[in-house]
């Protein structure tokens, strides 16, 4: 599982951690039932607070992507299949946006608009 | 020797010869039974004096029931692994072990019995003499077998050109984390081995009334070491490559400044490393080898290579090369 955070970014750290994991899911890199590494290990690797990682895990739990169980840790649910399915559309959409010279924030705004309508 | 096929030589030296040795030993000991007392010494304490007695038929029986199947099994393993694989030094060593074991057991047992034959006089001599003989003869025979066996072939690892580096920006923190555990068949085999070893030690202690309690130390160490090879946590981050057993130890850290490059290699556990777990292969290669297939391979500046069999090794190698290129500075 690849995780990237940029402390200089405006996006909160826990959001970035969650986004990394979500990205892995949409690329088909997470299997149903797979156990995510311990929050402690992730925190140490990224040099962030363990509570940051825990908050990211909780956000993903609220989305239904993972289950947080005592003793078993964070387990990927079947929802990951839906993320991967949606993820198939992403490369084409982003490539299209790049060709048109439309950047990520503009594209995100357009996507958000689409949800609202 | 070359006109005798490689497979035939392996068959003869690692299966047939050891079997013949064991069977000859059994036949010899059985032929001695009339000239042996009803009860003989079959076990000696560390001080060299007998402390276990039993019927004379015990030793040939042991050799037949334990020695023969063990030797046959090891020899068969070698043949089975040799099919379709290069004959690596690891396999060759295993082949030679079969013969070595059969000789140690047979000479050791037969030597212990031979000294107790009624015509030889009273008392059972300490087995130190036959054991030293046994080790000496077995080692000489093993060396001879090494020369008679086909030449070993060092496996040529797949081309180790560096994986394309991931672009890592100056202030970014990137990490790759993955847990990996031994495949189920291996876990079952290791648990079975642990149970066997513990059972043997427990039996030894019970049979000698607890006087050999220290015999439990080795099996305990084996069980703990084995348990530690079952599951690992692998991390690639600004610290470098960190491979840690789920139990905490053993662990390996290869800092970024010691890494020349990372790539992915195909690994054959038995052919290249002689087995599974934390292994040392020939040619300054070591690593955590839990299955065949893709492995993350890290070439250190010292020239040695460390490998870990893990899924998605490509991403890990790519990140490692990217972090090394960036200089491994963890900006805060």
Interface residues (C-beta under 8 A of the other chain):
Chain A: X1 X2 X3 X4 X5 X6 X7 X8 X29 X35 X37 X38 X41 X42 X44 X45 X46 X47 X48
Chain B: X169 X171 X172 X173 X174 X175 X176 X177 X178 X179 X233 X235 X236 X237 X238 X239 X312 X315 X319 X330 X332
